[in-house]
Amino acid sequence: MKKVGVVVRTALSAAMVIAGFCCVGQTAIAQNSNPAAQDQMQQPDNQKPAAEMKTFAGKIVKAGNVLVLSDPEGQATYKLDDQKKAREFVNKNVKVTGVLDASTGMIRVTAIEPV
């Protein structure tokens, strides 16, 4: 009789462990089948949405050792990531197309055209 009790307790313990693993597996499967949950897990909270392409007008001028875009009123200047493209338009009024990184004040230049 004691042997039967030991077998039953061992079987119950094993069944509980197996049931626990099954529950954990189902939770993982449910999370993996939800694309929104996957996106939330893969993207950190500090990641910003894709920036918007804009057009900026102004004059390319030299500020120290770098070329910048100065707006028509001269109240704002924007750093330009493509100094090579900007070199062609020094002291000229231009239209710059690109994405502004507001935290650094730099425009990721796509195109520069004379106005």
Long-range contacts (C-beta under 8 A, 24 or more apart in sequence): 51-99, 51-100, 51-101, 52-99, 53-97, 53-98, 53-99, 53-110, 54-97, 54-98, 54-99, 54-100, 55-95, 55-96, 55-97, 56-95, 56-96, 56-97, 56-98, 56-100, 56-107, 57-93, 57-94, 57-95, 57-96, 57-115, 58-93, 58-94, 58-96, 59-91, 59-92, 59-93, 59-94, 60-86, 60-89, 60-90, 60-91, 60-92, 60-94, 60-112, 61-90, 61-91, 62-90, 69-94, 69-96, 69-107, 77-105, 78-105, 78-106, 78-107, 79-104, 79-105, 79-106, 79-107, 80-106, 80-107, 80-109, 81-106, 81-107, 81-108, 81-109, 82-109, 82-112, 85-109, 85-111, 85-112, 86-112, 88-112, 89-114
